[in-house]
Amino acid sequence: MIGVADERDIEPSDTPGGGGAAEGAPTWDTRPREDSSAKEALAVDTVVVEERGRWAVDIVVVFADGIVRKRIDTHHTKARAELSARMIKRAAERDLRGPLND
């Protein structure tokens, strides 16, 4: 069953990080650790792998203190997964280089 809420039923929360979450729902602290090198990504790559009859797209980000590999999505065809991987990699590289008009 899918529940649908009217706009008038949704009220923003005044609590920091609440963002309209239901009362008692967990809020996630998304700030990087003090000892993290999250702002200094050195390289990024995407990988397409076959898994259980589907094609998965993973992103691999290289930092000075380690490598992070994260599953982005799965697709029915290899072609669609490769297209997704190319688009994700281009966007990540653009973020890595920073704005072009500085």
FENBEL-V345481 format. One record per run of one state. SS is the DSSP state (alpha for helix, beta for strand, coil for the rest). FROM is the first residue (numbers start at 1). LEN is the number of residues. If there is no record, write none. Layout:
# FENBEL-V345481
ss	from	len
SS	FROM	LEN
SS	FROM	LEN
This chain:
# FENBEL-V345481
ss	from	len
coil	1	6
alpha	7	3
coil	10	33
beta	43	9
coil	52	2
beta	54	10
coil	64	2
beta	66	10
coil	76	2
alpha	78	20
coil	98	5
